[in-house]
Amino acid sequence: MFTFLLEYNNYEVMQSNNGFDGIAKAKDFKPDGIILDIQLPEMDGYEVIKELRKNDELVSIAIIVVTSFAMIGDKNKALDAGADGYIEKPIDPDTFISQMESYITSLRN
C-alpha cells in the first residue's frame, strides 16, 4: 500500500527487508525521507533510528515511523529515539501523503 501511494504521487521508492539493509541504503542514497516500521527482523526500528541519527550525513533525513504500535508511550518512544513523525496503522490512504510531506517539509524550514 505504501509503495503504491508513494509511487502514485511521484515518489521514488526503495525498500529494505531489515534494518541493516535500510541503514546501508540510507547511507548510499541519502533519501529525503524514510518510512520505518518498528517491527523489523534483526534490529528493531528504534535501533535503526538511533543508528541513522549517529551519522552526520543522515541527520537531516526525515524519519517517519509508521507502525501498529499504538499503545500509550509508543509515539514518545519513537520520537525520543529520533523519529520526526509517527503515523499509526492502519493508515488513511486519503491523508497519508500529506501527513508524510508535513514531516519532511518541517525539517526543510
RACOR-V851338 format. One record per residue. RES is the residue in three letters. PHI is phi in whole degrees, -180 to 180 (* if undefined). OMEGA is omega in whole degrees, -180 to 180 (* if undefined). Layout:
<<RES;PHI;OMEGA> <RES;PHI;OMEGA>>
//
This chain:
<<MET;*;-179> <PHE;-61;-179> <THR;-59;180> <PHE;-59;-178> <LEU;-62;-179> <LEU;-67;-180> <GLU;-66;177> <TYR;-61;179> <ASN;-99;173> <ASN;67;173> <TYR;-98;172> <GLU;-84;-175> <VAL;-119;170> <MET;-121;-179> <GLN;-111;176> <SER;-129;-179> <ASN;-94;180> <ASN;-156;-177> <GLY;-63;-180> <PHE;-62;179> <ASP;-65;179> <GLY;-63;178> <ILE;-64;179> <ALA;-61;179> <LYS;-65;178> <ALA;-62;179> <LYS;-65;-177> <ASP;-74;-170> <PHE;-107;180> <LYS;45;-179> <PRO;-70;175> <ASP;-71;-178> <GLY;-150;177> <ILE;-126;173> <ILE;-99;-168> <LEU;-131;172> <ASP;-88;177> <ILE;-85;-178> <GLN;-87;180> <LEU;-130;175> <PRO;-73;174> <GLU;77;175> <MET;-149;-176> <ASP;-79;-177> <GLY;-61;178> <TYR;-63;178> <GLU;-66;178> <VAL;-61;180> <ILE;-58;-178> <LYS;-61;178> <GLU;-66;179> <LEU;-62;-177> <ARG;-72;177> <LYS;-74;-175> <ASN;-95;-178> <ASP;-58;-179> <GLU;-73;-176> <LEU;-110;-173> <VAL;-64;-178> <SER;-89;178> <ILE;-78;177> <ALA;-71;176> <ILE;-113;-178> <ILE;-116;178> <VAL;-81;175> <VAL;-124;-169> <THR;-150;174> <SER;-88;174> <PHE;-69;-175> <ALA;-133;178> <MET;-84;178> <ILE;-57;179> <GLY;98;-178> <ASP;-65;179> <LYS;-63;179> <ASN;-63;179> <LYS;-63;179> <ALA;-68;180> <LEU;-67;178> <ASP;-65;178> <ALA;-72;178> <GLY;124;177> <ALA;-69;179> <ASP;-95;-178> <GLY;-152;-176> <TYR;-147;179> <ILE;-126;-179> <GLU;-83;170> <LYS;-87;-1> <PRO;-73;180> <ILE;-77;173> <ASP;-98;-178> <PRO;-57;-179> <ASP;-75;-177> <THR;-121;-175> <PHE;-57;-177> <ILE;-63;-180> <SER;-67;176> <GLN;-63;-179> <MET;-60;-179> <GLU;-63;180> <SER;-64;178> <TYR;-71;179> <ILE;-67;-179> <THR;-64;-178> <SER;-64;178> <LEU;-75;-178> <ARG;-80;-177> <ASN;-92;*>>
//
